[in-house]
Amino acid sequence: MAQEGVTRRLAAIVAADIVGYSRLMSEDEAGTLARLKSITDELFEPRVVEYGGRVVKTTGDGILLEFPSAVDAVLCAVTVQREMIVREAEVSDDQRIQYRIGINLGDIIHDGQDIFGNGVNVASRLEGLAEPGGICISRAVFNNVKGKLDLGFADLGSQKVKNISEPISAYKVLLRPEDVGKIVGAPVTSKFGWKMISAGVTALMMLAGVGYFAWERFSPISEVSQVRLFISPFEAGSIAAEPYADAATDSLLAGFSRLKGMTIVPRSEVMEYKGIAPNLRGLASEYNATHILDGKVNLANGKITLKSRLRTISADTGPIHEEAPSGAPDQAFDLLARLKTRITAALGVTLNEVEREILETVQTRNIEAYNSFAKGHHLHFSGEWTKYGEALQMYEKAMDADPDFVDAQTALAWANYDIWRNLHSVVKPWLTAGEDAMQLINSVLTTNSDNPEALSLKALMSVQGLQWERALAEARSAVFRYPD
């Protein structure tokens, strides 16, 4: 029997959340609150009314909306995101307010002015999948709006998210005018066995131990680990030590992100604390972090010292691991490799053979090459295709600094592949990008015929070119070389 005042109905739910809210508030609480009030009063509320919805509630860093129509919900979200770009155009990157938006169509429980239910939970999880300034929608919303709006969509596939028992099918809304009518990333089927190709390519990418992109692109979501590490950006003891501190932070984040026995707080969240001492209790409540790793890099008298400290957040018992090894500057990455294995040991994380190789491999000993490579990676995966051009430049700079830096070559190949696959000719003519990607792949394979990332990318390019038999042959050949 239904409770008095409680009703159920089908509705389109919009969940919006501010990117980097904690950092913005810590830097300028009064100014941030004033700006958010202005955005709510001048943008959200008028647009919601315009499209026939209602503001359910605001939560400081977010807002929950309800619409009777999925089409109106998407139109409202698109209008808000486009107007936010204009509104924040003159604001510096570190102060810019951006929203992630998730939209779901589902059953909700209406109790007074508030709404509850799985439909609301799914909208919230979709918001977490959206890029800064982007919109992510469920399959139910996609099925209701496709063909009705001047938009494009990218199929993100099934996504396993927190507190939702079954994976949810998600779609990214493509906001650029040139993407109108485009639906990309949909699953491919063919008589030549796409599933076998996909499995082979995925297996290869997971074997690419030294590949910076393998885990981020293809790794399946593992079971939630009891260890969740917050890697605080390492401090620099001097201006000269800053490149080494940046490299240490990025290398630790990249290495630990690929381990199945632990999880880390994502880089996008961690870097908000650069130069800020985090509140341990806040880390536990906001990120579910169990441990924190922080440190400081000093460069003096021709030596680099890498001081680090690992602590348990819930217990005020002092560090559980602490060290300060030193060596020549060109040994910085060797010191980091040893630190990674000691940290995992202190955390009680068991490493398999591939994971140990990931942590112990030194990709380059050239600090300029590594930092250029890392900058290229962050630009490449920023979610903004307009930054691909800068990413290409950073990867090329890394290769110039260290011509033997294989990961920089494969990263440059990946970036060109993404431009070619998504037809981003504004950045670079897409045909040229495809040719450059293949040339880089062949260059890597000339010196290392077993390089997993190059082999995998070559197979993927055959898939995208609808060369099914060649792709299947390449995937089979590559898996044959890595039977384990």
C-alpha positions as MATLAB code, in Angstrom:
seq = 'MAQEGVTRRLAAIVAADIVGYSRLMSEDEAGTLARLKSITDELFEPRVVEYGGRVVKTTGDGILLEFPSAVDAVLCAVTVQREMIVREAEVSDDQRIQYRIGINLGDIIHDGQDIFGNGVNVASRLEGLAEPGGICISRAVFNNVKGKLDLGFADLGSQKVKNISEPISAYKVLLRPEDVGKIVGAPVTSKFGWKMISAGVTALMMLAGVGYFAWERFSPISEVSQVRLFISPFEAGSIAAEPYADAATDSLLAGFSRLKGMTIVPRSEVMEYKGIAPNLRGLASEYNATHILDGKVNLANGKITLKSRLRTISADTGPIHEEAPSGAPDQAFDLLARLKTRITAALGVTLNEVEREILETVQTRNIEAYNSFAKGHHLHFSGEWTKYGEALQMYEKAMDADPDFVDAQTALAWANYDIWRNLHSVVKPWLTAGEDAMQLINSVLTTNSDNPEALSLKALMSVQGLQWERALAEARSAVFRYPD';
ca = [
       0.000    0.000    0.000;
       1.467    3.404   -1.024;
       2.356    5.828    1.715;
       0.296    8.992    1.942;
       1.836   11.815   -0.091;
       4.156    9.448   -1.980;
       3.551    8.878   -5.706;
       5.430    7.251   -8.561;
       5.784    8.455  -12.117;
       8.022    8.331  -15.167;
      10.229   11.397  -15.596;
      13.434   12.651  -17.174;
      15.931   13.402  -14.410;
      18.868   15.763  -14.880;
      21.758   15.678  -12.404;
      24.422   18.388  -12.708;
      27.605   18.666  -10.664;
      30.373   21.278  -10.552;
      33.865   20.184  -11.564;
      36.488   20.977   -8.918;
      34.001   22.415   -6.428;
      36.199   21.748   -3.360;
      39.194   23.523   -4.887;
      37.134   26.523   -5.996;
      35.634   26.870   -2.525;
      38.991   26.554   -0.764;
      40.500   29.301   -2.926;
      37.598   31.785   -2.842;
      34.559   30.653   -0.888;
      32.586   33.901   -0.968;
      33.336   34.601   -4.621;
      32.487   31.054   -5.689;
      29.157   31.073   -3.830;
      28.245   34.398   -5.401;
      29.062   33.122   -8.888;
      27.081   29.919   -8.350;
      24.039   31.854   -7.129;
      24.247   34.027  -10.207;
      24.435   30.974  -12.497;
      21.447   29.371  -10.772;
      19.338   32.541  -10.838;
      20.276   33.768  -14.324;
      20.829   30.533  -16.220;
      19.500   27.320  -14.692;
      16.156   28.492  -13.316;
      15.057   30.482  -16.422;
      16.091   27.673  -18.780;
      14.373   25.013  -16.694;
      11.128   27.009  -16.769;
      11.561   27.607  -20.515;
      11.731   23.868  -21.187;
       8.897   22.901  -18.855;
      10.887   21.407  -16.008;
      11.417   22.215  -12.354;
      14.363   22.573  -10.004;
      14.010   19.798   -7.430;
      16.903   20.952   -5.238;
      20.371   22.458   -5.197;
      23.144   20.836   -3.165;
      25.991   23.323   -3.058;
      28.076   21.610   -5.713;
      25.153   20.367   -7.791;
      21.575   20.691   -8.901;
      18.781   18.158   -9.534;
      16.117   18.835  -12.176;
      12.969   17.034  -13.320;
      11.249   17.171  -16.738;
       8.153   15.446  -18.101;
       9.922   14.998  -21.464;
      13.347   13.513  -22.305;
      13.590   15.798  -25.351;
      13.049   18.912  -23.226;
      15.519   17.674  -20.615;
      18.258   17.230  -23.219;
      17.485   20.567  -24.893;
      17.712   22.332  -21.541;
      21.024   20.645  -20.682;
      22.513   21.464  -24.099;
      21.429   25.106  -23.798;
      22.968   25.382  -20.323;
      26.294   23.855  -21.365;
      26.562   26.053  -24.456;
      25.702   29.197  -22.514;
      28.205   28.265  -19.798;
      30.970   28.242  -22.426;
      30.110   31.816  -23.368;
      29.565   32.891  -19.783;
      32.948   31.599  -18.562;
      34.963   32.384  -21.715;
      37.006   35.158  -20.084;
      37.630   33.230  -16.859;
      41.028   31.563  -16.395;
      41.141   27.760  -16.648;
      41.797   27.270  -12.920;
      38.819   29.457  -11.935;
      36.353   28.420  -14.618;
      33.083   26.859  -13.448;
      32.104   23.801  -15.467;
      29.300   21.303  -15.001;
      29.058   17.614  -15.708;
      25.473   16.625  -16.563;
      23.799   13.210  -16.525;
      20.264   12.540  -17.818;
      18.118    9.461  -17.262;
      14.538    8.531  -18.066;
      13.077    6.341  -15.372;
      10.630    5.675  -12.606;
      10.869    8.055   -9.650;
       9.255    8.314   -6.242;
       7.788   11.753   -5.646;
       7.570   12.666   -1.959;
       6.543   16.269   -1.438;
       9.003   18.424   -3.381;
      11.783   15.832   -3.439;
      12.291   12.820   -5.714;
      13.965    9.477   -5.054;
      14.448    6.086   -6.662;
      16.726    4.188   -9.003;
      15.953    6.609  -11.836;
      17.564    9.405   -9.829;
      20.539    7.231   -8.856;
      21.259    6.360  -12.487;
      21.152   10.046  -13.498;
      23.682   10.799  -10.762;
      26.035    8.038  -11.984;
      25.708    9.209  -15.585;
      26.770   12.662  -14.443;
      29.956   11.087  -13.080;
      30.680    9.615  -16.529;
      30.317   12.959  -18.310;
      33.284   15.096  -19.255;
      33.687   18.628  -17.841;
      31.258   20.746  -19.843;
      29.668   17.593  -21.251;
      26.445   15.593  -21.099;
      25.999   11.836  -20.665;
      22.602   10.185  -21.206;
      21.132    6.728  -20.668;
      19.968    4.412  -23.443;
      16.345    5.184  -22.539;
      16.954    8.893  -23.133;
      18.891    8.192  -26.341;
      16.041    6.079  -27.727;
      13.607    8.908  -26.997;
      15.615   11.762  -28.557;
      17.546   10.251  -31.485;
      16.438   11.715  -34.784;
      14.511   14.493  -33.034;
      17.325   16.914  -32.142;
      20.149   18.603  -34.040;
      22.805   16.743  -32.070;
      25.222   13.849  -32.415;
      25.852   10.978  -30.022;
      28.712    8.683  -29.121;
      27.919    5.223  -27.770;
      30.035    4.671  -24.644;
      28.887    1.079  -24.232;
      27.952   -0.588  -20.952;
      29.406    1.124  -17.891;
      29.649   -0.425  -14.441;
      29.077    2.288  -11.847;
      29.004    2.509   -8.074;
      25.880    1.337   -6.203;
      24.074    0.215   -9.382;
      23.870   -3.572   -9.615;
      23.711   -3.851  -13.412;
      25.904   -2.028  -15.969;
      24.198    0.955  -17.596;
      24.351    1.819  -21.285;
      25.627    5.366  -21.712;
      25.856    7.855  -24.558;
      27.857   11.064  -24.837;
      26.032   14.023  -26.393;
      28.113   15.598  -29.178;
      27.570   19.343  -29.012;
      29.512   20.576  -32.056;
      27.447   21.712  -35.067;
      29.488   19.477  -37.393;
      28.452   16.409  -35.343;
      24.716   16.838  -35.986;
      23.209   13.494  -36.975;
      26.384   11.561  -36.198;
      26.222    8.420  -34.051;
      29.694    7.064  -33.367;
      31.177    4.232  -31.385;
      28.259    1.844  -31.809;
      29.138   -1.856  -31.487;
      30.301   -3.424  -34.749;
      29.233   -6.875  -35.939;
      30.378   -8.866  -38.938;
      30.664  -12.418  -40.215;
      34.405  -12.261  -39.541;
      33.952  -12.278  -35.794;
      34.280   -8.821  -34.255;
      34.120  -10.320  -30.767;
      37.275  -12.317  -31.458;
      39.059   -9.241  -32.814;
      37.984   -7.134  -29.862;
      39.068   -9.775  -27.363;
      42.423  -10.121  -29.033;
      43.061   -6.390  -29.140;
      41.917   -5.930  -25.538;
      44.156   -8.754  -24.343;
      47.073   -7.177  -26.135;
      46.501   -3.778  -24.613;
      46.367   -5.248  -21.122;
      49.708   -6.925  -21.850;
      51.280   -3.628  -22.861;
      52.971   -3.246  -19.508;
      55.067   -0.230  -20.431;
      52.289    1.400  -22.465;
      50.958    4.539  -20.837;
      47.543    4.257  -22.468;
      46.774    0.553  -22.305;
      45.069    0.440  -18.921;
      43.206    3.703  -19.390;
      41.716    2.693  -22.730;
      40.885   -0.960  -22.323;
      41.124   -2.349  -18.790;
      37.970   -3.929  -17.376;
      36.696   -2.557  -14.090;
      38.018   -4.825  -11.359;
      36.433   -5.555   -8.030;
      36.672   -2.697   -5.566;
      39.879   -2.950   -3.541;
      40.072   -2.314    0.176;
      43.090   -0.084   -0.490;
      42.316    3.333   -2.005;
      45.314    5.636   -2.247;
      45.360    9.430   -2.441;
      48.644   10.523   -4.064;
      49.178   14.119   -3.017;
      51.111   16.163   -5.620;
      54.772   16.050   -4.619;
      56.307   19.315   -3.495;
      59.425   20.813   -5.090;
      62.186   22.050   -2.810;
      63.298   24.579   -5.430;
      62.401   25.873   -8.876;
      64.980   23.505  -10.373;
      63.263   20.555   -8.688;
      59.777   21.364  -10.057;
      60.081   19.254  -13.247;
      61.157   16.270  -11.127;
      58.293   16.767   -8.646;
      55.780   16.923  -11.504;
      57.275   13.798  -13.065;
      57.197   11.956   -9.738;
      53.499   12.727   -9.250;
      52.533   11.701  -12.785;
      54.660    8.554  -12.727;
      53.170    7.374   -9.424;
      49.616    8.066  -10.586;
      50.198    6.306  -13.922;
      51.831    3.268  -12.343;
      49.430    2.678   -9.465;
      46.350    3.267  -11.644;
      47.066   -0.011  -13.456;
      47.118   -2.300  -10.437;
      44.176   -4.593   -9.704;
      44.935   -4.870   -5.990;
      44.299   -1.203   -5.234;
      42.537    1.883   -6.530;
      43.647    5.500   -6.556;
      41.865    8.830   -6.394;
      41.888   10.075  -10.030;
      44.441   12.632  -11.173;
      41.703   15.159  -12.015;
      40.750   15.226   -8.318;
      44.274   14.916   -6.902;
      45.717   17.869   -8.830;
      43.190   20.206   -7.234;
      45.339   19.871   -4.098;
      48.624   20.944   -5.673;
      50.219   23.310   -3.189;
      47.440   22.609   -0.663;
      47.789   20.351    2.381;
      44.698   18.094    2.250;
      42.522   17.448    5.277;
      42.806   13.721    5.982;
      39.272   13.395    7.333;
      37.999   15.141    4.215;
      39.864   12.695    1.975;
      38.177    9.774    3.695;
      34.676   11.222    3.414;
      34.937   12.717   -0.085;
      37.048   10.092   -1.875;
      36.812    7.000    0.375;
      40.606    7.108    0.559;
      42.256    4.736    3.039;
      45.865    5.910    2.635;
      47.766    9.022    1.548;
      51.179    9.210   -0.115;
      52.932   12.555   -0.145;
      56.488   13.694   -0.611;
      59.036   16.313   -1.565;
      61.751   16.416   -4.220;
      65.014   18.268   -3.577;
      67.749   18.975   -6.100;
      71.085   20.176   -4.732;
      74.798   19.567   -5.217;
      74.216   17.486   -8.316;
      71.932   15.047   -6.481;
      68.196   14.485   -6.398;
      66.491   13.381   -3.178;
      63.046   11.823   -3.294;
      61.448   12.037    0.131;
      58.158   10.176    0.547;
      55.715    9.308    3.314;
      52.852    6.794    3.332;
      50.173    7.122    6.025;
      46.916    5.442    6.985;
      44.158    8.052    6.949;
      41.960    6.509    9.632;
      44.731    6.026   12.224;
      46.928    8.746   13.688;
      49.875    6.405   14.217;
      52.525    8.053   12.057;
      53.856    6.887    8.687;
      53.697    3.204    7.791;
      56.499    3.757    5.273;
      58.974    6.593    4.916;
      62.190    6.960    2.919;
      64.410    9.571    1.265;
      66.713    7.928   -1.307;
      69.019   10.079   -3.412;
      71.045    9.734   -6.580;
      72.097   11.463   -9.766;
      69.314   13.386  -11.549;
      69.255   10.843  -14.390;
      68.441    8.161  -11.800;
      65.175    9.844  -10.773;
      62.973    7.278  -12.509;
      64.989    4.383  -11.088;
      64.362    5.799   -7.610;
      60.670    6.090   -8.434;
      60.512    2.494   -9.694;
      61.908    1.224   -6.394;
      59.565    3.477   -4.438;
      56.514    2.059   -6.244;
      57.315   -1.533   -5.330;
      58.057   -0.605   -1.702;
      54.787    1.318   -1.393;
      52.778   -1.628   -2.722;
      54.580   -3.910   -0.270;
      53.799   -1.552    2.624;
      50.141   -1.526    1.534;
      50.050   -5.312    1.381;
      49.211   -5.287   -2.351;
      50.282   -8.463   -4.160;
      51.702   -7.886   -7.639;
      51.553  -10.325  -10.510;
      54.408  -10.553  -13.016;
      52.916   -8.047  -15.462;
      52.117   -5.505  -12.727;
      55.633   -5.761  -11.312;
      57.014   -5.079  -14.787;
      54.727   -2.056  -15.095;
      56.100   -0.550  -11.878;
      59.742   -1.397  -12.508;
      59.960   -0.339  -16.160;
      61.739    2.970  -16.760;
      60.147    4.502  -19.862;
      62.810    7.199  -20.276;
      65.499    8.815  -18.151;
      65.059   12.195  -19.811;
      63.010   14.432  -17.511;
      62.045   16.865  -20.304;
      60.887   13.995  -22.503;
      58.761   12.469  -19.749;
      57.089   15.726  -18.715;
      56.321   16.623  -22.335;
      54.875   13.141  -22.792;
      52.749   13.471  -19.637;
      51.470   16.906  -20.702;
      50.564   15.481  -24.094;
      48.675   12.657  -22.402;
      46.622   15.018  -20.222;
      45.789   17.214  -23.220;
      44.922   14.157  -25.311;
      42.522   12.801  -22.692;
      41.152   16.130  -21.466;
      37.846   15.434  -23.191;
      38.334   18.449  -25.472;
      39.219   17.468  -29.033;
      40.405   21.033  -29.701;
      43.449   20.243  -27.526;
      44.579   17.397  -29.768;
      46.853   19.803  -31.680;
      48.698   20.734  -28.478;
      48.895   17.055  -27.548;
      50.589   16.268  -30.862;
      53.139   19.015  -30.206;
      53.923   17.689  -26.711;
      54.375   14.114  -27.958;
      56.668   15.349  -30.729;
      58.644   17.393  -28.185;
      59.070   14.255  -26.081;
      60.373   12.350  -29.094;
      62.792   15.173  -29.912;
      64.150   15.101  -26.352;
      64.517   11.299  -26.391;
      64.352    9.695  -29.865;
      64.334    6.237  -28.226;
      61.225    6.969  -26.119;
      58.945    4.297  -27.607;
      55.902    5.212  -25.518;
      56.008    8.744  -26.917;
      55.959    7.309  -30.440;
      52.989    5.030  -29.725;
      51.197    7.900  -27.947;
      51.668   10.111  -31.005;
      50.318    7.279  -33.134;
      47.248    6.998  -30.859;
      46.586   10.746  -31.065;
      46.781   10.673  -34.862;
      44.516    7.612  -34.863;
      41.900    9.472  -32.775;
      42.007   12.429  -35.174;
      41.662   10.076  -38.152;
      38.902    7.974  -36.591;
      36.817   10.964  -35.463;
      37.452   13.078  -38.593;
      38.922   15.994  -36.617;
      40.237   17.760  -39.712;
      40.161   21.133  -37.959;
      43.114   19.920  -35.889;
      44.869   18.109  -38.728;
      43.710   16.748  -42.096;
      42.242   13.406  -41.116;
      43.748   11.475  -44.022;
      47.198   12.800  -43.132;
      46.608   11.842  -39.488;
      45.770    8.278  -40.540;
      48.880    8.055  -42.702;
      51.061    9.430  -39.885;
      49.563    6.977  -37.389;
      50.386    4.021  -39.643;
      53.882    5.341  -40.333;
      54.572    5.654  -36.598;
      53.193    2.153  -35.955;
      55.431    0.666  -38.642;
      58.421    2.609  -37.290;
      57.893    1.131  -33.816;
      57.396   -2.376  -35.204;
      60.578   -2.079  -37.269;
      62.659   -1.888  -34.100;
      60.326   -3.950  -31.890;
      58.123   -6.309  -33.855;
      56.389   -7.514  -30.668;
      55.320   -4.119  -29.277;
      51.764   -4.806  -28.005;
      50.420   -1.262  -28.383;
      51.659   -0.892  -31.945;
      50.254   -4.307  -32.876;
      46.924   -3.500  -31.245;
      46.627   -0.100  -32.883;
      47.428   -1.604  -36.266;
      44.589   -4.107  -35.790;
      42.207   -1.341  -34.698;
      43.029    0.725  -37.776;
      42.164   -2.291  -39.912;
      38.868   -2.616  -38.019;
      38.024    1.059  -38.584;
      38.937    0.654  -42.248;
      36.454   -2.259  -42.454;
      39.312   -4.617  -43.350;
      37.901   -7.408  -41.233;
      40.026  -10.314  -42.410;
      43.245   -8.330  -42.053;
      42.235   -7.118  -38.564;
      41.411  -10.648  -37.461;
      44.694  -11.972  -38.853;
      46.664   -9.217  -37.098;
      44.882   -9.805  -33.803;
      45.406  -13.573  -34.017;
      49.063  -13.104  -34.880;
      49.576  -10.724  -31.982;
      47.811  -12.980  -29.470;
      49.899  -15.899  -30.759;
      53.005  -13.935  -29.739;
      51.529  -13.444  -26.257;
      49.823  -16.778  -25.518;
      49.739  -16.114  -21.748;
];
